[in-house]
Amino acid sequence: MQDKLEPCSYSAWQLIKIYWQSKQRLAAYLFLIAVLFMTVCLVGTEVAITEWYNRFYDALQDYNLKATIRLLWVFVLIATVSIIIQVKRFYLQQILGLRWRRWLTEQFVARWLAKLGYYYLETFDKYTDNPDQRIQEDINALVSYSLELLIGLVNAVTATLAFIYILWRLSGIFTLSLGSFGVLHIPGYLVWVSIVYAMVGTYFTFKIGHPLVPLNFEQQRREANFRYAAVDLRTNVESVALYRGEHHQDNVLRSLLFLLLDNWYMIILRQKLLLWYTSGYNQISVLLPLVVALPNYFNKVFKLGGLIQTLAAFSRIQDAFSFLVNSYTRIAEWRAVTQRLVTFLNHLHQLEQDVTTNNQFDYQKISQNKITVKNVTIYTPQNKKLLANINEEFIHGKNYWIKGISGIGKSTLMCAISGIWPYGSGKIDLPEKKNIMFCPTKSYMPIGTLKQALVFPDEILNVSDEEIIKLLNECDLKALASQLDATNNWSEILSSGELQRISFVRIFIHKPDWVFLDETTSFLDLDNERRLYNFLKTKLPNCSIISIGHRPSLAEYHDCQIDMLRYSVK
């Protein structure tokens, strides 16, 4: 039994079946069996309707008023049963889809967040685009399309078996004169006509519609790229405005839109060709059964009711056999959605394997309250050596300033110490049972209330509102003191300087033993920087500070300086 997405390569079939092997499989199968049973029952009501056609039109032909009125009531009964079953089936199908989507989405999110996969995909992978769209849109489409196609297939198979029997019974034996070769007797000829016609239609539809699969896959990718560019513009409106970059952004969006519309036009051309064929195919299927059934009618094999039932049965068999024909576009979309989800999982797995291969860091927990970096070498994802033979020891109680020119690898060293940089080797010792906090240049503000954002990454923390308000005031964020329960997109509302002051509020809330500050005051003026560092030393005297930056003003707040230039690979 598999109840989660394992870190391995997936095929489309494995992605589909995993839910049906999970702990929820019993309920899932019960829902599915109920839905499929109702589908078969609906085919039964269609069979009953065709039988009703036969009797009703025979009664009309015989001018039998009593039988006609009785049959009208029979129709009402059959229609009522059909409506009830349709509504119940719709409800159960939607509930099944909801449960499947919830389970699969939870698994994808867990798989995405596990082992820093989300970080690796965004930072190091150039092949996987828009994982958010794949989780939000594609899983929904996968579940909806899968159920829709499965139910359609069961409906088609059941209808084929049921109506072939009816059509065979109505066909009689068709006699075809072959001249000097004698006479050919064809039993059930209406069945053979419908089968051959549907098979020919299916074959040519596949031939014409097959290119829609890669085209739909590419369309989703280009749609996502265009949307991402628009969101990126919205996120960075101030920077674009200050640079007067409207023309550049216009060109970027126009370029992506052109690629999107170009592929869309190719889809339109292919769908137009497919529509030409399927429209002609469907129109001929209206006339064909009438032409082949009229001989039996005029030979009095059956009456008017039999003719009408024959047309209805032939039409239903055509619909059943034409399931692939009429569903080809949906099948193409389903395949494209499945490919995107499988590609997402497989790229994630490949990236994790690459990380495991390249990550030669040896992390150890030690009893001493110090951080040691021994013989550490750091590489870029392209396997280029960035820093070599780093040997440093950070003793608790002292404050350290890691300096160096931009791009030398200061922040990468911090990422390596934190355990998120996977390219390198060497030994890193960290104190056990000590809280180490890493603060990036720009504070991340999760969606939710301001208080939830301030206690991040904890969801609940034993800190009072009064204490938080006091910290906000002390960090020059008085305007936020009255908004603890307000929900906003704080990352966009707050300025870069305010977000950096938020970092210090978080530090005071969590009270770490060690704190790494990566350019955490780069957007602040020198007075604010001095005040916050002094406040940090006063309020958390037992916290060792390790700052990363190139501002000379940082020197006065630290006991030791580490110049990364000595470890740089030239």
GUPAMI-691646 format. One line per 8 residues: number of its first residue (from 1); their letters; for each residue x, y negated, z negated of C-alpha. Coordinates in Angstrom, 1 decimal, m for minus. Example, Ala and Ser with C-alpha at 12.3 -4.5 7.8 and 13.67 -1.06 7.14 Angstrom:
REM residues 2
1 = AS = 12.3,4.5,m7.8  13.7,1.1,m7.1
//
This chain:
REM residues 570
1 = MQDKLEPC = 0.0,0.0,0.0  1.3,m3.4,1.0  m0.1,m6.4,m0.8  2.2,m9.1,0.5  4.2,m10.2,3.5  7.5,m8.5,3.0  10.8,m10.2,4.3  11.1,m8.2,7.5
9 = SYSAWQLI = 10.3,m8.4,11.2  6.7,m8.2,12.3  4.8,m7.1,15.3  1.3,m8.3,16.1  m0.3,m5.1,15.0  1.6,m5.2,11.6  0.4,m8.7,11.1  m3.2,m7.7,11.7
17 = KIYWQSKQ = m3.2,m4.5,9.6  m1.5,m5.8,6.5  m4.7,m7.2,5.0  m6.4,m3.9,5.6  m3.7,m2.2,3.5  m3.8,m4.7,0.7  m5.5,m4.4,m2.7  m8.5,m6.1,m1.1
25 = RLAAYLFL = m8.9,m3.4,1.5  m11.9,m1.7,m0.2  m14.1,m4.8,m0.2  m12.8,m5.7,3.3  m13.8,m2.3,4.7  m17.2,m2.5,3.1  m17.8,m5.9,4.7  m16.5,m4.7,8.0
33 = IAVLFMTV = m18.6,m1.5,8.0  m21.7,m3.5,7.2  m21.0,m6.0,10.0  m20.3,m3.2,12.5  m23.4,m1.3,11.4  m25.5,m4.4,11.9  m23.9,m4.8,15.4  m25.0,m1.3,16.3
41 = CLVGTEVA = m28.5,m2.1,14.9  m28.7,m5.1,17.1  m27.9,m3.0,20.1  m30.8,m0.8,19.0  m33.1,m3.7,19.0  m32.0,m4.6,22.5  m32.7,m1.0,23.6  m36.2,m1.3,22.0
49 = ITEWYNRF = m36.7,m4.6,23.9  m35.9,m2.9,27.3  m38.3,m0.1,26.4  m40.8,m2.8,25.6  m40.3,m4.4,29.0  m41.2,m1.1,30.7  m44.4,m0.7,28.7  m45.4,m4.3,28.8
57 = YDALQDYN = m45.0,m4.8,32.6  m46.7,m1.5,33.3  m49.6,m2.7,31.1  m49.7,m6.0,33.1  m49.6,m4.1,36.4  m52.5,m1.9,35.2  m54.5,m5.0,33.9  m54.6,m3.3,30.4
65 = LKATIRLL = m55.5,m6.2,28.1  m55.7,m4.1,24.9  m52.2,m2.6,25.5  m50.8,m6.0,26.5  m52.0,m7.6,23.2  m50.7,m4.7,21.1  m47.3,m4.9,22.9  m47.1,m8.6,22.2
73 = WVFVLIAT = m47.3,m7.8,18.4  m44.7,m5.1,18.9  m42.4,m7.7,20.4  m42.9,m10.0,17.4  m41.9,m7.2,15.1  m38.8,m6.3,17.1  m37.8,m9.9,17.4  m38.2,m10.5,13.7
81 = VSIIIQVK = m36.0,m7.5,12.8  m33.4,m8.7,15.3  m33.3,m12.2,13.8  m33.0,m10.9,10.3  m30.1,m8.7,11.3  m28.4,m11.4,13.3  m28.5,m13.8,10.3  m27.3,m11.2,7.8
89 = RFYLQQIL = m24.5,m10.2,10.2  m23.4,m13.8,10.7  m23.2,m14.3,6.9  m21.2,m11.2,6.2  m18.9,m11.8,9.1  m18.2,m15.3,7.9  m17.6,m14.1,4.3  m15.2,m11.4,5.6
97 = GLRWRRWL = m13.4,m14.1,7.6  m13.2,m16.4,4.6  m11.7,m13.7,2.4  m9.2,m12.6,5.1  m8.1,m16.1,5.8  m7.7,m17.0,2.1  m5.6,m13.8,1.5  m3.4,m14.2,4.6
105 = TEQFVARW = m2.9,m18.0,4.0  m1.8,m17.3,0.4  0.6,m14.7,1.7  2.1,m17.0,4.4  2.5,m19.9,1.9  4.2,m17.5,m0.6  6.4,m16.1,2.1  7.2,m19.7,3.4
113 = LAKLGYYY = 8.2,m20.9,m0.1  10.0,m17.7,m1.2  13.8,m17.7,m1.2  13.9,m21.3,m0.1  12.6,m20.3,3.3  10.8,m23.6,3.7  14.1,m25.5,3.2  16.1,m23.3,5.5
121 = LETFDKYT = 13.5,m23.5,8.3  13.4,m27.3,8.2  17.1,m27.8,7.6  18.8,m25.1,9.7  16.4,m23.6,12.2  15.8,m25.3,15.5  13.4,m22.7,16.9  10.4,m22.7,14.5
129 = DNPDQRIQ = 8.2,m25.8,15.1  5.4,m27.0,12.9  5.1,m24.3,10.3  2.3,m26.3,8.6  0.2,m26.0,11.8  0.8,m22.3,12.0  m0.4,m21.8,8.5  m3.4,m24.1,8.7
137 = EDINALVS = m4.7,m23.6,12.2  m3.3,m20.4,13.6  m4.3,m18.2,10.6  m7.8,m19.5,10.9  m7.8,m18.8,14.6  m6.3,m15.3,14.2  m9.0,m14.3,11.7  m11.9,m15.8,13.7
145 = YSLELLIG = m10.7,m14.4,17.1  m9.9,m11.0,15.7  m13.4,m10.5,14.1  m15.1,m12.0,17.2  m13.2,m9.7,19.6  m13.6,m6.6,17.4  m17.4,m7.1,17.0  m17.7,m7.9,20.7
153 = LVNAVTAT = m15.8,m4.7,21.6  m18.0,m2.5,19.3  m21.1,m4.2,20.8  m19.9,m3.5,24.3  m19.1,0.2,23.7  m22.4,0.8,21.8  m24.4,m1.0,24.5  m22.6,0.9,27.3
161 = LAFIYILW = m23.5,4.3,25.7  m27.1,3.3,25.0  m27.9,1.6,28.3  m26.1,4.1,30.5  m28.5,6.7,29.1  m31.5,4.5,30.0  m30.1,3.6,33.4  m29.3,7.3,34.2
169 = RLSGIFTL = m32.8,8.2,33.2  m34.3,5.5,35.5  m32.0,6.1,38.4  m33.3,9.4,39.5  m31.4,10.9,42.4  m30.3,8.7,45.3  m30.3,10.4,48.7  m27.8,9.1,51.2
177 = SLGSFGVL = m27.9,10.4,54.8  m24.5,11.2,56.2  m25.7,12.0,59.7  m24.2,15.2,61.0  m22.4,15.7,57.7  m25.7,16.3,55.9  m27.2,14.5,53.0  m25.5,13.3,49.8
185 = HIPGYLVW = m27.5,13.4,46.6  m26.2,10.9,43.9  m27.6,11.4,40.4  m27.6,8.3,38.2  m26.5,6.1,41.1  m27.4,2.9,39.2  m24.9,3.9,36.5  m22.1,4.4,39.1
193 = VSIVYAMV = m22.8,1.1,40.8  m22.6,m0.8,37.5  m19.4,1.0,36.4  m17.5,0.5,39.7  m18.6,m3.2,39.9  m17.5,m3.9,36.3  m14.2,m2.1,36.7  m13.4,m4.1,39.8
201 = GTYFTFKI = m14.3,m7.3,38.1  m12.2,m6.5,35.1  m9.1,m5.7,37.2  m9.2,m8.9,39.2  m9.9,m11.0,36.1  m6.8,m9.7,34.4  m4.7,m10.4,37.5  m6.0,m14.0,37.7
209 = GHPLVPLN = m6.1,m14.8,34.0  m2.9,m13.2,32.7  m0.8,m16.4,33.1  m3.1,m18.1,30.5  m1.4,m16.3,27.7  2.0,m18.1,27.9  0.3,m21.3,29.0  m1.8,m21.4,25.9
217 = FEQQRREA = 1.2,m20.6,23.7  3.1,m23.5,25.2  0.1,m25.8,25.0  m0.1,m25.3,21.2  3.6,m26.1,20.8  3.4,m29.3,22.9  0.2,m30.4,21.1  2.0,m29.9,17.7
225 = NFRYAAVD = 5.1,m31.8,18.9  2.9,m34.8,20.0  1.0,m34.8,16.7  4.3,m34.6,14.7  5.7,m37.6,16.6  2.6,m39.6,15.9  2.8,m38.6,12.2  6.5,m39.5,12.1
233 = LRTNVESV = 5.7,m43.0,13.5  3.0,m43.5,10.8  5.4,m42.3,8.1  8.1,m44.8,9.2  6.1,m47.8,10.3  8.2,m50.3,8.4  11.5,m49.1,9.8  10.1,m49.1,13.3
241 = ALYRGEHH = 8.6,m52.5,12.9  11.9,m54.0,11.5  13.9,m52.5,14.4  11.2,m53.7,16.8  11.2,m50.1,18.0  7.7,m50.1,19.5  8.9,m49.7,23.0  11.1,m46.8,22.1
249 = QDNVLRSL = 8.3,m45.1,20.2  5.9,m45.7,23.1  8.4,m44.0,25.4  8.7,m41.0,23.0  4.9,m40.6,22.7  4.4,m41.1,26.4  7.0,m38.5,27.2  5.5,m35.9,24.8
257 = LFLLLDNW = 2.0,m36.7,26.1  3.2,m36.2,29.7  4.6,m32.8,28.8  1.3,m31.9,26.9  m0.9,m33.0,29.8  1.3,m31.4,32.4  0.9,m28.0,30.7  m2.8,m28.7,30.2
265 = YMIILRQK = m3.2,m29.3,33.9  m1.6,m26.0,34.6  m4.1,m24.4,32.3  m7.0,m26.2,34.0  m5.8,m25.0,37.4  m5.6,m21.4,36.2  m9.0,m21.7,34.5  m10.5,m23.2,37.6
273 = LLLWYTSG = m9.3,m20.2,39.6  m10.7,m17.8,37.0  m14.0,m19.7,36.9  m14.3,m19.4,40.7  m14.0,m15.7,40.3  m16.1,m15.1,37.2  m18.9,m17.4,38.4  m19.2,m15.5,41.7
281 = YNQISVLL = m18.9,m12.2,39.8  m21.7,m13.1,37.4  m24.0,m14.4,40.2  m23.6,m11.3,42.3  m24.4,m9.2,39.2  m27.9,m10.8,39.2  m28.7,m9.8,42.8  m26.9,m6.4,42.9
289 = PLVVALPN = m29.1,m4.5,40.4  m32.2,m5.7,42.2  m30.9,m4.5,45.6  m30.0,m1.1,44.3  m33.1,m0.6,42.2  m35.7,m1.6,44.8  m35.5,1.7,46.7  m36.7,3.6,43.6
297 = YFNKVFKL = m39.5,1.0,43.1  m40.8,1.3,46.6  m40.4,5.1,46.5  m42.6,5.0,43.4  m40.0,6.6,41.2  m41.1,4.0,38.6  m43.6,1.2,38.4  m43.0,m2.6,37.8
305 = GGLIQTLA = m42.1,m1.9,34.2  m39.5,0.5,35.2  m38.0,m2.0,37.7  m37.9,m4.7,35.0  m36.3,m2.2,32.5  m33.8,m1.2,35.2  m32.8,m4.8,35.8  m32.4,m5.4,32.0
313 = AFSRIQDA = m30.4,m2.2,31.4  m28.2,m2.9,34.4  m27.6,m6.5,33.2  m26.8,m5.2,29.7  m24.3,m2.7,31.0  m22.7,m5.4,33.1  m22.4,m7.6,30.1  m20.8,m4.7,28.1
321 = FSFLVNSY = m18.4,m3.7,30.9  m17.6,m7.3,31.5  m16.6,m7.9,27.9  m12.9,m8.1,28.9  m13.8,m10.3,31.9  m15.8,m12.8,29.9  m13.5,m12.7,26.8  m10.2,m13.0,28.7
329 = TRIAEWRA = m9.7,m16.6,27.7  m10.4,m15.8,24.1  m8.0,m12.8,24.3  m5.3,m15.1,25.8  m5.8,m17.5,22.9  m5.7,m14.7,20.4  m2.4,m13.4,21.8  m0.9,m16.9,21.8
337 = VTQRLVTF = m2.0,m17.4,18.1  m0.6,m14.0,17.1  2.7,m14.6,18.9  3.1,m18.0,17.1  2.5,m16.4,13.7  4.8,m13.4,14.4  7.5,m15.8,15.7  7.2,m17.8,12.5
345 = LNHLHQLE = 7.7,m14.8,10.3  10.4,m13.3,12.4  12.4,m16.5,12.6  12.1,m16.9,8.9  13.4,m13.3,8.4  16.3,m13.9,10.8  17.2,m17.1,9.1  17.2,m15.4,5.7
353 = QDVTTNNQ = 19.4,m12.7,7.0  21.8,m15.3,8.4  21.8,m17.1,5.1  22.5,m13.9,3.2  25.4,m13.1,5.5  27.0,m16.5,5.2  26.3,m17.2,1.5  29.5,m16.0,m0.2
361 = FDYQKISQ = 29.0,m18.1,m3.4  29.4,m16.3,m6.7  27.1,m17.8,m9.3  27.7,m16.9,m12.9  26.0,m18.0,m16.2  28.5,m18.7,m18.9  28.1,m19.3,m22.7  30.3,m22.5,m22.6
369 = NKITVKNV = 28.5,m25.8,m21.9  30.4,m26.7,m18.8  30.2,m26.4,m15.0  33.1,m25.1,m13.1  33.8,m24.9,m9.4  36.6,m22.5,m8.4  38.1,m22.1,m5.0  34.9,m23.3,m3.3
377 = TIYTPQNK = 34.9,m23.8,0.4  31.8,m25.3,2.2  30.9,m24.8,5.8  28.3,m26.4,8.1  25.6,m24.2,9.7  27.7,m24.2,12.8  30.5,m22.4,10.8  32.7,m25.5,10.7
385 = KLLANINE = 34.7,m26.0,7.5  33.6,m29.1,5.7  35.3,m29.0,2.3  38.0,m26.5,1.3  39.5,m25.2,m2.0  37.4,m27.3,m4.4  38.5,m26.7,m8.0  36.8,m28.9,m10.6
393 = EFIHGKNY = 35.6,m28.5,m14.2  32.8,m30.6,m15.6  32.8,m30.7,m19.4  29.6,m31.5,m21.2  29.8,m34.8,m23.1  31.6,m36.5,m20.2  30.2,m38.4,m17.2  31.5,m37.8,m13.7
401 = WIKGISGI = 31.5,m39.9,m10.5  31.9,m37.9,m7.3  32.9,m40.4,m4.7  34.0,m40.4,m1.1  33.2,m41.9,2.3  29.8,m41.2,3.9  29.5,m37.8,5.5  32.4,m36.3,3.7
409 = GKSTLMCA = 30.2,m33.7,2.0  29.5,m35.1,m1.5  25.8,m34.3,m1.4  26.5,m30.9,0.2  28.6,m30.1,m2.8  25.7,m30.9,m5.1  23.4,m28.7,m3.0  26.0,m25.9,m3.3
417 = ISGIWPYG = 26.1,m26.2,m7.1  22.3,m26.2,m7.2  22.2,m23.0,m5.2  20.4,m24.2,m2.1  23.3,m24.6,0.3  24.0,m21.2,1.7  27.1,m21.7,3.8  30.3,m21.3,1.9
425 = SGKIDLPE = 32.3,m19.2,m0.6  33.8,m19.5,m4.1  32.8,m19.2,m7.7  30.4,m21.5,m9.5  29.9,m21.2,m13.2  26.8,m22.8,m14.8  26.0,m23.0,m18.5  23.2,m20.6,m19.6
433 = KKNIMFCP = 20.2,m21.8,m21.5  20.9,m25.4,m20.5  18.6,m27.6,m18.4  20.3,m28.9,m15.2  18.4,m31.5,m13.2  19.2,m32.5,m9.6  17.8,m35.8,m8.4  17.9,m36.6,m4.6
441 = TKSYMPIG = 18.2,m40.1,m3.2  14.5,m40.4,m2.7  12.1,m39.0,m5.2  9.6,m36.6,m3.9  6.0,m37.5,m4.9  3.6,m34.5,m4.6  0.0,m35.0,m3.7  m2.1,m35.5,m6.9
449 = TLKQALVF = m2.4,m37.9,m9.7  0.5,m40.2,m10.7  1.0,m38.2,m13.9  1.2,m35.0,m12.0  3.8,m36.5,m9.7  5.8,m37.8,m12.7  6.0,m34.4,m14.5  6.9,m32.6,m11.2
457 = PDEILNVS = 8.1,m29.9,m10.8  6.2,m28.9,m13.9  2.4,m28.8,m13.6  1.8,m29.3,m17.3  4.3,m30.9,m19.7  3.9,m31.7,m23.3  4.2,m35.4,m22.9  1.6,m38.0,m23.9
465 = DEEIIKLL = 0.2,m40.7,m21.7  1.5,m43.3,m24.2  5.0,m42.0,m23.8  4.8,m42.0,m20.0  3.4,m45.6,m20.0  6.2,m46.7,m22.3  8.8,m45.2,m19.9  7.1,m46.8,m16.8
473 = NECDLKAL = 7.4,m50.2,m18.6  11.0,m49.7,m19.6  11.9,m48.7,m16.0  10.3,m51.8,m14.6  7.2,m50.0,m13.2  4.6,m51.8,m15.2  2.1,m52.0,m12.3  1.8,m48.2,m12.4
481 = ASQLDATN = 1.1,m47.9,m16.1  m2.7,m48.1,m15.6  m2.7,m45.6,m12.7  m1.8,m42.3,m14.3  m5.0,m40.7,m13.3  m5.1,m42.2,m9.9  m4.6,m40.0,m6.8  m2.7,m41.5,m3.9
489 = NWSEILSS = m0.1,m40.8,m1.3  2.5,m42.2,m3.7  5.5,m41.6,m1.3  4.0,m44.1,1.1  2.6,m46.5,m1.4  5.8,m47.0,m3.4  8.9,m48.7,m2.1  12.3,m47.0,m2.0
497 = GELQRISF = 13.4,m48.9,m5.1  10.3,m47.9,m7.0  10.8,m44.3,m6.0  14.4,m44.4,m7.3  13.1,m45.8,m10.6  10.6,m43.0,m10.7  13.6,m40.6,m10.7  14.8,m42.1,m14.0
505 = VRIFIHKP = 11.3,m41.8,m15.5  11.3,m38.1,m14.6  14.7,m37.7,m16.2  13.5,m39.3,m19.5  10.4,m37.1,m19.4  12.3,m33.8,m18.8  15.3,m34.6,m21.0  17.9,m32.5,m19.2
513 = DWVFLDET = 21.3,m31.5,m20.6  22.9,m32.2,m17.3  21.7,m34.5,m14.5  23.0,m34.9,m11.0  22.2,m38.3,m9.4  22.7,m38.3,m5.6  22.8,m42.0,m4.6  19.8,m42.4,m6.9
521 = TSFLDLDN = 20.4,m46.2,m7.3  21.4,m47.0,m3.7  18.2,m49.0,m3.2  18.4,m50.9,m6.4  20.2,m54.1,m7.2  23.2,m54.0,m9.5  21.4,m55.4,m12.5  18.7,m52.7,m12.2
529 = ERRLYNFL = 21.4,m50.1,m11.7  23.3,m51.2,m14.8  20.2,m51.4,m16.9  19.0,m47.9,m15.9  22.4,m46.3,m16.4  22.8,m47.9,m19.8  19.2,m46.9,m20.7  20.0,m43.3,m19.7
537 = KTKLPNCS = 23.1,m43.2,m21.9  21.2,m44.7,m24.8  18.0,m42.7,m24.6  19.6,m39.3,m23.7  23.1,m39.5,m25.4  23.4,m35.7,m25.1  22.9,m35.6,m21.4  26.0,m35.4,m19.1
545 = IISIGHRP = 25.7,m37.5,m15.9  27.2,m36.5,m12.6  26.7,m39.2,m10.0  27.3,m38.9,m6.3  27.8,m42.1,m4.3  30.2,m44.5,m2.8  29.2,m47.7,m4.6  32.2,m49.1,m6.6
553 = SLAEYHDC = 29.8,m50.3,m9.3  29.3,m46.7,m10.4  32.8,m46.5,m11.8  31.9,m48.3,m15.1  29.3,m45.8,m16.1  31.5,m42.7,m15.8  34.5,m41.3,m17.7  36.0,m39.4,m14.8
561 = QIDMLRYS = 36.2,m39.9,m11.0  36.5,m37.1,m8.4  37.5,m38.3,m4.9  36.3,m35.7,m2.3  38.9,m36.9,0.1  41.4,m34.5,m1.4  39.2,m31.6,m0.4  38.2,m32.9,3.1
569 = VK = 39.2,m30.8,6.1  40.8,m33.1,8.7
//
